[in-house]
Amino acid sequence: RGDSHRELPEDPRPLADLVLEDLVPFERLIHAGLPGVMTAHVLYSAVDALPATFSRRWIGGILRGELGFQGAVFSDDLGMAGAAGMGDPPRRARAALEAGCDMVLACTATLAAEVLDGLRWDADPAAGLRLARLHGHGAAPGLDDLRRSRAWREASALAARLHEAHSMDLDLE
């Protein structure tokens, strides 16, 4: 629990519980062709000693290996407190890339400059291909056209089914 903008959250649950409780939507979306994901600066202490953004076990072993994800992996913002334990910004960027992220996010100009000035990295051709697949083709459709499309209707129906299957009834009154 916690907010990775302010601290490094820790989740002590075993992988089996995470698979059953948290990874189901990801698995379904991956099999539906999910093109990209963002990691979290969360320490799943029963799975790895490193936060997920910096974990080869999470990115290469679980996400790409066990779940079969072939899309692009983005880090969360390297300026967040949850990433600070990995060293200065260039070290954070290197650790995320070495773990399997295809792109790292440095969400302020100062942080981006520090990463670019300090990071020495040979780009991974496979990462480049995964990122290139994210590029659109032609102009993006308008919102009305998008909502009329078959893909929108199918995605909306899937989201509604997933929400119904995994929502909890909380009586807060």
N, C-alpha and C positions, 0 to 999 in steps of 0.2 A: 504494500500500500504506500501511497505517497505520490507526490507530483515531481516528475523528473526535471521540471523547470527549476525546482528549488532544492532537490535532494536526489539521491539514488534510491529509488524504491526497491524493496526486496520482496520477492514472492517465494516462500519456502516449499510450495507444493511440489510433489514428485511429478516427473514427466507424465506418468500415466494419468494423473488427474488433469494436467494441463491439456493433454490430448483429448480427453473426454469432455472437458468443460470449456476450453478456450480455443482450441485449434479447429474445431468443426467448421465454423464459417470460412476460415482460411482454406481448408481442404476443399470445400465445395466450390469456392471461388477460383481456386487454382485449377480444378478440373474443368471449370467453365471458361478458362483462358485468361485469367487475371494477368494483366501485362506488367504490373509493378506493385511493390509493397514498400513500406517504410518500417525500419526496425524501431525498437523501443530501447531507451536507456533504462532498462529494468534488470535487476539481478535475480535470476531464477536459480537460487542457490543450490537446489537439489539437482540441477541439470548441469551447471557449469560455474566456475569461479569468476567468470567475466560477465559483465552485462551483455544482453543479447546483441547490441550493435557491434560489439567487439569480439563476439564468440564464433569461432569456426564451427563449433558443435551446433549452434543454433542455425547459422546461415547455410553452411555447407552440408552439415550432417542431417539436420531435421528439415529445414525449409526446402533445400534443393534435393537432398537425398531421399528422405522418407516421404515427404509430401510431393515430390516431383516438380517443384516450382522451377520454371525456366525463364521467367521474366526478370525485369530489372529490380535490384534491391537498392533502396536509398537509405542512408543513415538518417536518423533524426538530427536536429540541429546540434552541431558540436559545441555550441556555446552554452548549452544547458548545464545546470549543476550536476545532473545525472551522468554527464560525460567527463566531468572535471578530474575524476580519479585516474584517468588514463594519461595524464600528463598535459603538456602544453598543446595548443591547437594543432600544430603539425603532427605531433605524436598521436593525437586522437584520430586525425585523418588517416594516417598510415595504419593504425591499428584497425580502424573500420574497413579500410580497403583490403588489408591482409586477411581479415575475417571473411571477406566475400562481398562487401558492399560494392556496387558498381559506381555509385556516386555518393559523395558526402555533401551534406548541407552545412554551410557556414552562413548564417542568416543575417549577419550585419556586415557592413563594408569593412570595418576594422578586423573582424574575425576572418573574413574571406581573404583580406590582404595578408594577414599573418599566416594563414594556411598556405596560400600561394607562394609567399616568400620563403617559407621554411620547409615545404614538402618536396621531396625528391622522389618521384614515382614513375616507373615505366608503365604506361597504360596497358591494361589487359585487353587484347583484341576481342575476347569473348564478351567482356563487359561492354565494349563499344558496340558490338552487334546487338546485345540486349537493349541498350539505350536507343540505338537507331530504330529498333522496332516500335518505339513509343511515338515516333513522329507520325503525324496525321498525313492524310492524303487530300489535298485540296482544302477548300474553305470548310470551316466547321458549320454544321447545320444550325439553324435558329432553334430556339427553345420550343416553339410550337411544332416545328417539323420533327424535332427529337421526340417530343411526347407522343406524336402520332406513329412513330416508328415501331416496328415489331420488336426490335431489340429493347427499346425502352419498356414496352409493355411486359415483355418476358422478365426483364431485370426487376421491374417493380413488383411483379407477382412473386418472384423468388425472394425478394427482400421482405415482402409481407409474410410469406410462409416461414422464413427464417425467424422473423420477429415473433410470430405467433408461437413457434416451437421453442423459443429460448427466452421468452419474456416471463417475468415473475409478477405475480399479483401481490402488490404491497398495499396493505391498508394502513395508510399513514394518519388516519383521522382518529 
